[in-house]
C-alpha cells in the first residue's frame, strides 16, 4: 500500500508540475537562458588552468608525504635531489636530456660532441628585466665548494675526451657500471646516467664495453620566490628550444629533452588537442538526435525537439562550468569527460519525455498531454538523477583521496542538478510549443499549416511527401499514429519477435556465458595506473622521453633515500649486521659502507663511540674522495662529546622495464621493516608521493559510490513500485559494471583516475537505461512474461536506442585525439554503452522470460473478472427476456 501511495503521489506532483510548465512556458524558457548567459560570461572571464599536477593526481593523504616532510626537516631535499634520482617526478625546477646514439653505435665515443652540447647549456643566457642569467646563476650549489651540482657522467666524459686528445685509446679510461671510480677518487653511481650498457665479458669490475644512451640533468635552485621561479621557468623553456636546435645540428645523435613544466604542459595539451574534436562530437550527437526524432509524418515528427534536447544539455553544461569557475575552480584535462557524462544522462531524459509524449492520447489538449508525459516519465528520471547525484556525491566526499577525482565528482554533481532543472524547464517549454504546433496542425519543420487531404491529392508526389501527416496510413482501428516511428516499427514488427523466439534464447545464454567468462578473466588482471604518462598527450615530448627512459634506464629503481632519524650505535657489531641485512640485495651509496671499508684497509680499530666519531670527523671526512659524505651525517655536540643524531644512505635495486611496479613493491617491503627493526628509519623518493597506496586511493571512489547506490536500492526495496524491480536492477548493474571492468582490463586500460570516473559513471548509466525497462516489466499485467517484455521494449526501447546510439556516435571523434587520456575515456565509455545496450536488448529480454516475477496471478485475475462479467450478463438477460427477443 505504501508503495502505491508514494508512486501515485509522485505522479500527481509531476502531473501538476507539467501543467504549471505548460501554462508558463515563456518563463521556464527564459530563466534557464538568462542563467546560461550570466554564468557563460563568468566562464570566459574566470577560466584558469590548474598547474599543480602533484596535487591533482597524487594521493592527497599518504604516508609518503609525511615521510617527505620528515626527510626534508633532516636533510634539504633541494640539495639532495641530484642523489634522490626519480624518473619523471623530480621536484623543483630542472632540465633533463637523453642523448641516444644510432643503433650499433657507442655513445662514449662521442664524448666531445656531448661536451659541446653541455657547454652550450652552461653558456645559455636568459634575459629577465635587462639582466642575463646563466646556469651558474640558477644552479643548485654544492656545500663543500659552492660549485654547481653536475652529474658525475660529465666527469667521465671529460676523462674520455682527454684520453682521446692525448692519443690514448678510450679503453685506458676505466668506466665501470653501475659504480665507477672518478678522477678525484670518489666512487659514483651512474646507473641512471648511462643506459643501454654492454659490459666486457668476464669482467670482474663490470667494465663498460659500449653504451647507447647518456642522461644528463641540470638542477636549478628554488628559493620559493616568484621571481626566481619565473626565471627558472624561462630557463627551462630556453633549454628545450636549445635541445631542439642541437638536434638539427647533430643528426648523428637523438636528443630527448624534459623540464619540470613538461608534464603539466603535456597534460594540459590534451584539452587543446580535443577542442575541435569535441565540437565535431557535438555535431554528430545533434545530427543523430535530430534524425532519430524524425518521422515521415510531418505533423507528429519532432526533429527540432531532438535538436533542442541536445542543446538543452549543452547550455546546462555551460552553466555548470560557469558556477565551477565562479567558485574558484581550476580547470584540468580530466574534466574533458564531463560533457560526455552529462550528455549521456541528459539526453536519456530528453528521449524519454519524447516517448512519453508519443504515449499520450492525441485527443487531449496539448497542456494535458505535457502533464501526462511528465507524470509518466519524470518519476523514473528523478530516481535515476538522484542515484547519479548520490554516486558522484560519494565520489566527492572526503573519503576520496585523489583531488582530480574529487573535483570531477563535485562538478558532475552540479551538472546533474542543472541537467534535471533544464530538462523539466527549458526542454519542457520547448515540448509545450511543439505540442501547440501539433494541436493546431502546423508542419513540424516549416511551421506552416498542413493542407487538407483533398488539397494534397491535387498536388505532385514530392509535395504530398513533404506535407504528409499520415492520413493515408491511418485507419479507423488505429489508436496510436506514433507507432509509425521507424524505431518503434522495427522493434514491434521485427526485433521483439526475434529476440523472444525460443530458438534464439540458447544462443543468448551462451553469449552471456562468454561475456561473463571474459569479464571474470579481466577482473583477475587489474593493474593500477600510477604511471603519469597515461594522462598525457600521446605524441608529446614527455611521453617520448618516458618511453626512451624506460627502455634504456630502467635497469635500476629510483634512488631510495634511507634516513636513520634517531641516534644509533654505529660502532656496535650488531647494529652493523642489522644495517647490512637491511641493505642486502641493494646497490648502496653509503657513507657507512665506505667508512667501514676505510677502517678495514687502514687496519684501524673503532669499536667504541669516541674512537668511531673521532676517526670519522678527523680522518675519513677530511679526505677529498669522502668529503661529500658530510652532507649525509648530522652531528650534535653535548659538551665535549659529539653524537650522530641522524644520517642517510641511498639504496638502488636492480629492476626490469616495469620500474614503477617494482618501486611500489620495494616501498611495501621496506616500510614494514621500519616498524619491527631496532633501527628507526624511513625511506623516501619523490616518486613514492605518486605511488603510495595509489591502487587503494584510486579504487576507493568507485567502491564508495557502488556501495552508496547498492544501499539506496536495498533500503528502497519496500518503497518502490515492486521489490523485484530493485532486485533485477542490482543484478543487471553488477553484471554491466563487472563486464566493463573486466573488458577494459583486457583492453590494456589501467586503473587510473579517468577509468575510475568512467566506472562510477557506468553504474549510473546502467541504472538510467535498465530501470525503466525493468519496472515496466514487473508491473506489466499481460498473460505471459514474453508479452510483458515485448511491451517493455516497445515502450522504452526507442528512448534507450536513441540515447545509446547518440552517446556512442558522439564518442567517435575522441579516437582522433592523440592523447592517452582520451583513449582511456573512449575505451571505457564505449564499453559502458555497449554493455548496457547488450543487457537492455539481448540479455534481459531473454533472461526475464525464465525467472520471476511470474505473470500467472495476472492471468487468473483476468479470468476471474471475465467469468464475473459473463455471470452478470447472464443475470441481466434472465431478468429481461424482452432484451433477448429484441436481439
NORNORCOR-V108451 format. One record per residue. N is the residue number from 0. RES is the residue in three letters. PSI is psi in whole degrees, 0 to 359 (999 if undefined). Layout:
# NORNORCOR-V108451
N|RES|PSI ; N|RES|PSI
This chain:
# NORNORCOR-V108451
0|UNK|316 ; 1|UNK|320 ; 2|UNK|314 ; 3|UNK|321 ; 4|UNK|313 ; 5|UNK|315 ; 6|UNK|314 ; 7|UNK|325 ; 8|UNK|317 ; 9|UNK|317 ; 10|UNK|318 ; 11|UNK|319 ; 12|UNK|313 ; 13|UNK|333 ; 14|UNK|315 ; 15|UNK|323 ; 16|UNK|318 ; 17|UNK|320 ; 18|UNK|319 ; 19|UNK|317 ; 20|UNK|318 ; 21|UNK|336 ; 22|UNK|342 ; 23|UNK|58 ; 24|UNK|327 ; 25|UNK|318 ; 26|UNK|312 ; 27|UNK|346 ; 28|UNK|326 ; 29|UNK|316 ; 30|UNK|310 ; 31|UNK|323 ; 32|UNK|318 ; 33|UNK|318 ; 34|UNK|319 ; 35|UNK|319 ; 36|UNK|315 ; 37|UNK|307 ; 38|UNK|337 ; 39|UNK|320 ; 40|UNK|322 ; 41|UNK|328 ; 42|UNK|319 ; 43|UNK|324 ; 44|UNK|331 ; 45|UNK|12 ; 46|UNK|130 ; 47|UNK|124 ; 48|UNK|153 ; 49|UNK|121 ; 50|UNK|355 ; 51|UNK|94 ; 52|UNK|327 ; 53|UNK|316 ; 54|UNK|337 ; 55|UNK|309 ; 56|UNK|347 ; 57|UNK|147 ; 58|UNK|130 ; 59|UNK|319 ; 60|UNK|107 ; 61|UNK|155 ; 62|UNK|331 ; 63|UNK|326 ; 64|UNK|324 ; 65|UNK|318 ; 66|UNK|324 ; 67|UNK|317 ; 68|UNK|318 ; 69|UNK|317 ; 70|UNK|321 ; 71|UNK|329 ; 72|UNK|336 ; 73|UNK|311 ; 74|UNK|131 ; 75|UNK|121 ; 76|UNK|331 ; 77|UNK|324 ; 78|UNK|335 ; 79|UNK|7 ; 80|UNK|342 ; 81|UNK|331 ; 82|UNK|323 ; 83|UNK|66 ; 84|UNK|134 ; 85|UNK|155 ; 86|UNK|288 ; 87|UNK|355 ; 88|UNK|32 ; 89|UNK|127 ; 90|UNK|160 ; 91|UNK|189 ; 92|UNK|142 ; 93|UNK|164 ; 94|UNK|136 ; 95|UNK|141 ; 96|UNK|140 ; 97|UNK|127 ; 98|UNK|121 ; 99|UNK|128 ; 100|UNK|168 ; 101|UNK|158 ; 102|UNK|131 ; 103|UNK|352 ; 104|UNK|170 ; 105|UNK|113 ; 106|UNK|334 ; 107|UNK|337 ; 108|UNK|352 ; 109|UNK|34 ; 110|UNK|321 ; 111|UNK|317 ; 112|UNK|317 ; 113|UNK|320 ; 114|UNK|330 ; 115|UNK|316 ; 116|UNK|320 ; 117|UNK|316 ; 118|UNK|324 ; 119|UNK|324 ; 120|UNK|316 ; 121|UNK|328 ; 122|UNK|352 ; 123|UNK|135 ; 124|UNK|142 ; 125|UNK|126 ; 126|UNK|129 ; 127|UNK|114 ; 128|UNK|43 ; 129|UNK|355 ; 130|UNK|140 ; 131|UNK|129 ; 132|UNK|133 ; 133|UNK|180 ; 134|UNK|325 ; 135|UNK|335 ; 136|UNK|338 ; 137|UNK|350 ; 138|UNK|163 ; 139|UNK|132 ; 140|UNK|145 ; 141|UNK|145 ; 142|UNK|323 ; 143|UNK|323 ; 144|UNK|4 ; 145|UNK|34 ; 146|UNK|163 ; 147|UNK|140 ; 148|UNK|119 ; 149|UNK|154 ; 150|UNK|144 ; 151|UNK|344 ; 152|UNK|337 ; 153|UNK|318 ; 154|UNK|320 ; 155|UNK|316 ; 156|UNK|323 ; 157|UNK|321 ; 158|UNK|319 ; 159|UNK|321 ; 160|UNK|318 ; 161|UNK|321 ; 162|UNK|322 ; 163|UNK|321 ; 164|UNK|329 ; 165|UNK|18 ; 166|UNK|28 ; 167|UNK|154 ; 168|UNK|148 ; 169|UNK|342 ; 170|UNK|339 ; 171|UNK|340 ; 172|UNK|112 ; 173|UNK|115 ; 174|UNK|117 ; 175|UNK|164 ; 176|UNK|131 ; 177|UNK|348 ; 178|UNK|133 ; 179|UNK|154 ; 180|UNK|129 ; 181|UNK|172 ; 182|UNK|329 ; 183|UNK|7 ; 184|UNK|351 ; 185|UNK|148 ; 186|UNK|124 ; 187|UNK|141 ; 188|UNK|119 ; 189|UNK|24 ; 190|UNK|335 ; 191|UNK|3 ; 192|UNK|343 ; 193|UNK|126 ; 194|UNK|163 ; 195|UNK|44 ; 196|UNK|136 ; 197|UNK|126 ; 198|UNK|157 ; 199|UNK|129 ; 200|UNK|139 ; 201|UNK|28 ; 202|UNK|124 ; 203|UNK|325 ; 204|UNK|18 ; 205|UNK|53 ; 206|UNK|141 ; 207|UNK|128 ; 208|UNK|313 ; 209|UNK|164 ; 210|UNK|149 ; 211|UNK|331 ; 212|UNK|152 ; 213|UNK|137 ; 214|UNK|127 ; 215|UNK|134 ; 216|UNK|136 ; 217|UNK|109 ; 218|UNK|134 ; 219|UNK|148 ; 220|UNK|142 ; 221|UNK|111 ; 222|UNK|354 ; 223|UNK|355 ; 224|UNK|150 ; 225|UNK|320 ; 226|UNK|314 ; 227|UNK|320 ; 228|UNK|322 ; 229|UNK|319 ; 230|UNK|319 ; 231|UNK|321 ; 232|UNK|319 ; 233|UNK|322 ; 234|UNK|318 ; 235|UNK|319 ; 236|UNK|317 ; 237|UNK|326 ; 238|UNK|315 ; 239|UNK|322 ; 240|UNK|320 ; 241|UNK|319 ; 242|UNK|324 ; 243|UNK|320 ; 244|UNK|319 ; 245|UNK|328 ; 246|UNK|322 ; 247|UNK|328 ; 248|UNK|336 ; 249|UNK|84 ; 250|UNK|343 ; 251|UNK|354 ; 252|UNK|151 ; 253|UNK|127 ; 254|UNK|131 ; 255|UNK|119 ; 256|UNK|154 ; 257|UNK|141 ; 258|UNK|172 ; 259|UNK|330 ; 260|UNK|354 ; 261|UNK|317 ; 262|UNK|312 ; 263|UNK|318 ; 264|UNK|316 ; 265|UNK|335 ; 266|UNK|316 ; 267|UNK|338 ; 268|UNK|331 ; 269|UNK|319 ; 270|UNK|320 ; 271|UNK|321 ; 272|UNK|332 ; 273|UNK|353 ; 274|UNK|309 ; 275|UNK|322 ; 276|UNK|328 ; 277|UNK|324 ; 278|UNK|319 ; 279|UNK|318 ; 280|UNK|318 ; 281|UNK|317 ; 282|UNK|319 ; 283|UNK|319 ; 284|UNK|319 ; 285|UNK|316 ; 286|UNK|316 ; 287|UNK|316 ; 288|UNK|321 ; 289|UNK|312 ; 290|UNK|319 ; 291|UNK|345 ; 292|UNK|3 ; 293|UNK|156 ; 294|UNK|166 ; 295|UNK|333 ; 296|UNK|111 ; 297|UNK|344 ; 298|UNK|317 ; 299|UNK|352 ; 300|UNK|143 ; 301|UNK|57 ; 302|UNK|323 ; 303|UNK|332 ; 304|UNK|322 ; 305|UNK|317 ; 306|UNK|313 ; 307|UNK|331 ; 308|UNK|316 ; 309|UNK|319 ; 310|UNK|328 ; 311|UNK|316 ; 312|UNK|325 ; 313|UNK|313 ; 314|UNK|331 ; 315|UNK|324 ; 316|UNK|322 ; 317|UNK|318 ; 318|UNK|317 ; 319|UNK|319 ; 320|UNK|320 ; 321|UNK|317 ; 322|UNK|320 ; 323|UNK|316 ; 324|UNK|331 ; 325|UNK|326 ; 326|UNK|28 ; 327|UNK|30 ; 328|UNK|150 ; 329|UNK|137 ; 330|UNK|141 ; 331|UNK|164 ; 332|UNK|340 ; 333|UNK|338 ; 334|UNK|356 ; 335|UNK|334 ; 336|UNK|342 ; 337|UNK|315 ; 338|UNK|322 ; 339|UNK|319 ; 340|UNK|313 ; 341|UNK|321 ; 342|UNK|319 ; 343|UNK|324 ; 344|UNK|317 ; 345|UNK|315 ; 346|UNK|336 ; 347|UNK|317 ; 348|UNK|322 ; 349|UNK|309 ; 350|UNK|329 ; 351|UNK|321 ; 352|UNK|321 ; 353|UNK|317 ; 354|UNK|321 ; 355|UNK|321 ; 356|UNK|319 ; 357|UNK|334 ; 358|UNK|349 ; 359|UNK|162 ; 360|UNK|134 ; 361|UNK|335 ; 362|UNK|355 ; 363|UNK|154 ; 364|UNK|152 ; 365|UNK|329 ; 366|UNK|320 ; 367|UNK|327 ; 368|UNK|319 ; 369|UNK|317 ; 370|UNK|320 ; 371|UNK|320 ; 372|UNK|317 ; 373|UNK|314 ; 374|UNK|325 ; 375|UNK|323 ; 376|UNK|320 ; 377|UNK|339 ; 378|UNK|310 ; 379|UNK|319 ; 380|UNK|327 ; 381|UNK|319 ; 382|UNK|314 ; 383|UNK|323 ; 384|UNK|322 ; 385|UNK|320 ; 386|UNK|324 ; 387|UNK|312 ; 388|UNK|320 ; 389|UNK|314 ; 390|UNK|310 ; 391|UNK|334 ; 392|UNK|320 ; 393|UNK|324 ; 394|UNK|333 ; 395|UNK|4 ; 396|UNK|168 ; 397|UNK|345 ; 398|UNK|337 ; 399|UNK|128 ; 400|UNK|3 ; 401|UNK|122 ; 402|UNK|322 ; 403|UNK|319 ; 404|UNK|319 ; 405|UNK|315 ; 406|UNK|318 ; 407|UNK|313 ; 408|UNK|322 ; 409|UNK|314 ; 410|UNK|323 ; 411|UNK|324 ; 412|UNK|316 ; 413|UNK|319 ; 414|UNK|319 ; 415|UNK|316 ; 416|UNK|316 ; 417|UNK|323 ; 418|UNK|312 ; 419|UNK|313 ; 420|UNK|316 ; 421|UNK|328 ; 422|UNK|314 ; 423|UNK|344 ; 424|UNK|291 ; 425|UNK|308 ; 426|UNK|326 ; 427|UNK|320 ; 428|UNK|320 ; 429|UNK|321 ; 430|UNK|324 ; 431|UNK|312 ; 432|UNK|320 ; 433|UNK|321 ; 434|UNK|324 ; 435|UNK|319 ; 436|UNK|319 ; 437|UNK|318 ; 438|UNK|324 ; 439|UNK|8 ; 440|UNK|52 ; 441|UNK|149 ; 442|UNK|136 ; 443|UNK|342 ; 444|UNK|309 ; 445|UNK|348 ; 446|UNK|36 ; 447|UNK|161 ; 448|UNK|137 ; 449|UNK|124 ; 450|UNK|167 ; 451|UNK|166 ; 452|UNK|324 ; 453|UNK|322 ; 454|UNK|319 ; 455|UNK|327 ; 456|UNK|338 ; 457|UNK|358 ; 458|UNK|165 ; 459|UNK|168 ; 460|UNK|319 ; 461|UNK|323 ; 462|UNK|321 ; 463|UNK|322 ; 464|UNK|318 ; 465|UNK|326 ; 466|UNK|15 ; 467|UNK|125 ; 468|UNK|17 ; 469|UNK|13 ; 470|UNK|330 ; 471|UNK|341 ; 472|UNK|341 ; 473|UNK|157 ; 474|UNK|170 ; 475|UNK|338 ; 476|UNK|353 ; 477|UNK|125 ; 478|UNK|337 ; 479|UNK|97 ; 480|UNK|340 ; 481|UNK|350 ; 482|UNK|348 ; 483|UNK|356 ; 484|UNK|134 ; 485|UNK|327 ; 486|UNK|316 ; 487|UNK|319 ; 488|UNK|317 ; 489|UNK|315 ; 490|UNK|316 ; 491|UNK|317 ; 492|UNK|334 ; 493|UNK|301 ; 494|UNK|316 ; 495|UNK|320 ; 496|UNK|324 ; 497|UNK|314 ; 498|UNK|334 ; 499|UNK|8 ; 500|UNK|137 ; 501|UNK|335 ; 502|UNK|343 ; 503|UNK|329 ; 504|UNK|317 ; 505|UNK|323 ; 506|UNK|326 ; 507|UNK|320 ; 508|UNK|316 ; 509|UNK|318 ; 510|UNK|317 ; 511|UNK|323 ; 512|UNK|320 ; 513|UNK|314 ; 514|UNK|314 ; 515|UNK|322 ; 516|UNK|318 ; 517|UNK|322 ; 518|UNK|315 ; 519|UNK|320 ; 520|UNK|320 ; 521|UNK|323 ; 522|UNK|338 ; 523|UNK|355 ; 524|UNK|26 ; 525|UNK|135 ; 526|UNK|140 ; 527|UNK|147 ; 528|UNK|57 ; 529|UNK|348 ; 530|UNK|120 ; 531|UNK|337 ; 532|UNK|346 ; 533|UNK|345 ; 534|UNK|4 ; 535|UNK|162 ; 536|UNK|132 ; 537|UNK|333 ; 538|UNK|25 ; 539|UNK|159 ; 540|UNK|325 ; 541|UNK|319 ; 542|UNK|317 ; 543|UNK|317 ; 544|UNK|315 ; 545|UNK|322 ; 546|UNK|318 ; 547|UNK|319 ; 548|UNK|317 ; 549|UNK|327 ; 550|UNK|319 ; 551|UNK|343 ; 552|UNK|29 ; 553|UNK|13 ; 554|UNK|336 ; 555|UNK|145 ; 556|UNK|167 ; 557|UNK|150 ; 558|UNK|121 ; 559|UNK|122 ; 560|UNK|125 ; 561|UNK|103 ; 562|UNK|118 ; 563|UNK|109 ; 564|UNK|9 ; 565|UNK|153 ; 566|UNK|141 ; 567|UNK|146 ; 568|UNK|81 ; 569|UNK|337 ; 570|UNK|350 ; 571|UNK|132 ; 572|UNK|324 ; 573|UNK|318 ; 574|UNK|319 ; 575|UNK|320 ; 576|UNK|321 ; 577|UNK|318 ; 578|UNK|321 ; 579|UNK|322 ; 580|UNK|318 ; 581|UNK|324 ; 582|UNK|7 ; 583|UNK|134 ; 584|UNK|352 ; 585|UNK|153 ; 586|UNK|116 ; 587|UNK|143 ; 588|UNK|95 ; 589|UNK|133 ; 590|UNK|328 ; 591|UNK|313 ; 592|UNK|316 ; 593|UNK|324 ; 594|UNK|318 ; 595|UNK|321 ; 596|UNK|321 ; 597|UNK|319 ; 598|UNK|320 ; 599|UNK|316 ; 600|UNK|319 ; 601|UNK|0 ; 602|UNK|47 ; 603|UNK|137 ; 604|UNK|128 ; 605|UNK|70 ; 606|UNK|359 ; 607|UNK|169 ; 608|UNK|312 ; 609|UNK|314 ; 610|UNK|318 ; 611|UNK|310 ; 612|UNK|324 ; 613|UNK|311 ; 614|UNK|322 ; 615|UNK|315 ; 616|UNK|319 ; 617|UNK|338 ; 618|UNK|301 ; 619|UNK|308 ; 620|UNK|355 ; 621|UNK|338 ; 622|UNK|141 ; 623|UNK|323 ; 624|UNK|348 ; 625|UNK|2 ; 626|UNK|329 ; 627|UNK|345 ; 628|UNK|350 ; 629|UNK|329 ; 630|UNK|349 ; 631|UNK|3 ; 632|UNK|136 ; 633|UNK|117 ; 634|UNK|152 ; 635|UNK|152 ; 636|UNK|122 ; 637|UNK|98 ; 638|UNK|235 ; 639|UNK|2 ; 640|UNK|131 ; 641|UNK|145 ; 642|UNK|151 ; 643|UNK|109 ; 644|UNK|339 ; 645|UNK|153 ; 646|UNK|170 ; 647|UNK|155 ; 648|UNK|171 ; 649|UNK|137 ; 650|UNK|137 ; 651|UNK|129 ; 652|UNK|149 ; 653|UNK|128 ; 654|UNK|175 ; 655|UNK|197 ; 656|UNK|338 ; 657|UNK|62 ; 658|UNK|319 ; 659|UNK|315 ; 660|UNK|319 ; 661|UNK|329 ; 662|UNK|321 ; 663|UNK|319 ; 664|UNK|322 ; 665|UNK|316 ; 666|UNK|317 ; 667|UNK|335 ; 668|UNK|321 ; 669|UNK|322 ; 670|UNK|316 ; 671|UNK|332 ; 672|UNK|331 ; 673|UNK|342 ; 674|UNK|334 ; 675|UNK|343 ; 676|UNK|154 ; 677|UNK|336 ; 678|UNK|123 ; 679|UNK|115 ; 680|UNK|163 ; 681|UNK|157 ; 682|UNK|143 ; 683|UNK|142 ; 684|UNK|144 ; 685|UNK|332 ; 686|UNK|329 ; 687|UNK|332 ; 688|UNK|326 ; 689|UNK|338 ; 690|UNK|341 ; 691|UNK|112 ; 692|UNK|36 ; 693|UNK|319 ; 694|UNK|315 ; 695|UNK|318 ; 696|UNK|321 ; 697|UNK|333 ; 698|UNK|342 ; 699|UNK|317 ; 700|UNK|317 ; 701|UNK|327 ; 702|UNK|316 ; 703|UNK|316 ; 704|UNK|316 ; 705|UNK|318 ; 706|UNK|320 ; 707|UNK|315 ; 708|UNK|317 ; 709|UNK|318 ; 710|UNK|317 ; 711|UNK|316 ; 712|UNK|323 ; 713|UNK|317 ; 714|UNK|334 ; 715|UNK|15 ; 716|UNK|320 ; 717|UNK|10 ; 718|UNK|339 ; 719|UNK|178 ; 720|UNK|321 ; 721|UNK|127 ; 722|UNK|325 ; 723|UNK|335 ; 724|UNK|314 ; 725|UNK|321 ; 726|UNK|312 ; 727|UNK|326 ; 728|UNK|317 ; 729|UNK|315 ; 730|UNK|316 ; 731|UNK|314 ; 732|UNK|319 ; 733|UNK|317 ; 734|UNK|316 ; 735|UNK|316 ; 736|UNK|312 ; 737|UNK|326 ; 738|UNK|314 ; 739|UNK|317 ; 740|UNK|312 ; 741|UNK|316 ; 742|UNK|325 ; 743|UNK|330 ; 744|UNK|318 ; 745|UNK|338 ; 746|UNK|21 ; 747|UNK|38 ; 748|UNK|123 ; 749|UNK|166 ; 750|UNK|83 ; 751|UNK|187 ; 752|UNK|329 ; 753|UNK|313 ; 754|UNK|327 ; 755|UNK|318 ; 756|UNK|322 ; 757|UNK|324 ; 758|UNK|322 ; 759|UNK|318 ; 760|UNK|323 ; 761|UNK|320 ; 762|UNK|312 ; 763|UNK|323 ; 764|UNK|320 ; 765|UNK|316 ; 766|UNK|318 ; 767|UNK|321 ; 768|UNK|328 ; 769|UNK|327 ; 770|UNK|308 ; 771|UNK|322 ; 772|UNK|315 ; 773|UNK|318 ; 774|UNK|324 ; 775|UNK|322 ; 776|UNK|312 ; 777|UNK|338 ; 778|UNK|351 ; 779|UNK|149 ; 780|UNK|20 ; 781|UNK|169 ; 782|UNK|326 ; 783|UNK|158 ; 784|UNK|323 ; 785|UNK|316 ; 786|UNK|325 ; 787|UNK|315 ; 788|UNK|329 ; 789|UNK|315 ; 790|UNK|322 ; 791|UNK|316 ; 792|UNK|322 ; 793|UNK|326 ; 794|UNK|319 ; 795|UNK|349 ; 796|UNK|324 ; 797|UNK|311 ; 798|UNK|320 ; 799|UNK|314 ; 800|UNK|319 ; 801|UNK|313 ; 802|UNK|313 ; 803|UNK|321 ; 804|UNK|318 ; 805|UNK|317 ; 806|UNK|313 ; 807|UNK|322 ; 808|UNK|324 ; 809|UNK|341 ; 810|UNK|341 ; 811|UNK|315 ; 812|UNK|337 ; 813|UNK|335 ; 814|UNK|333 ; 815|UNK|8 ; 816|UNK|116 ; 817|UNK|74 ; 818|UNK|138 ; 819|UNK|327 ; 820|UNK|313 ; 821|UNK|330 ; 822|UNK|315 ; 823|UNK|316 ; 824|UNK|316 ; 825|UNK|312 ; 826|UNK|312 ; 827|UNK|316 ; 828|UNK|327 ; 829|UNK|317 ; 830|UNK|321 ; 831|UNK|312 ; 832|UNK|318 ; 833|UNK|315 ; 834|UNK|322 ; 835|UNK|316 ; 836|UNK|319 ; 837|UNK|318 ; 838|UNK|319 ; 839|UNK|324 ; 840|UNK|348 ; 841|UNK|303 ; 842|UNK|307 ; 843|UNK|317 ; 844|UNK|333 ; 845|UNK|312 ; 846|UNK|330 ; 847|UNK|342 ; 848|UNK|350 ; 849|UNK|324 ; 850|UNK|170 ; 851|UNK|160 ; 852|UNK|146 ; 853|UNK|149 ; 854|UNK|10 ; 855|UNK|323 ; 856|UNK|328 ; 857|UNK|322 ; 858|UNK|317 ; 859|UNK|319 ; 860|UNK|318 ; 861|UNK|320 ; 862|UNK|317 ; 863|UNK|319 ; 864|UNK|319 ; 865|UNK|318 ; 866|UNK|318 ; 867|UNK|320 ; 868|UNK|320 ; 869|UNK|320 ; 870|UNK|320 ; 871|UNK|319 ; 872|UNK|320 ; 873|UNK|316 ; 874|UNK|317 ; 875|UNK|322 ; 876|UNK|319 ; 877|UNK|321 ; 878|UNK|339 ; 879|UNK|76 ; 880|UNK|336 ; 881|UNK|332 ; 882|UNK|322 ; 883|UNK|318 ; 884|UNK|319 ; 885|UNK|316 ; 886|UNK|999
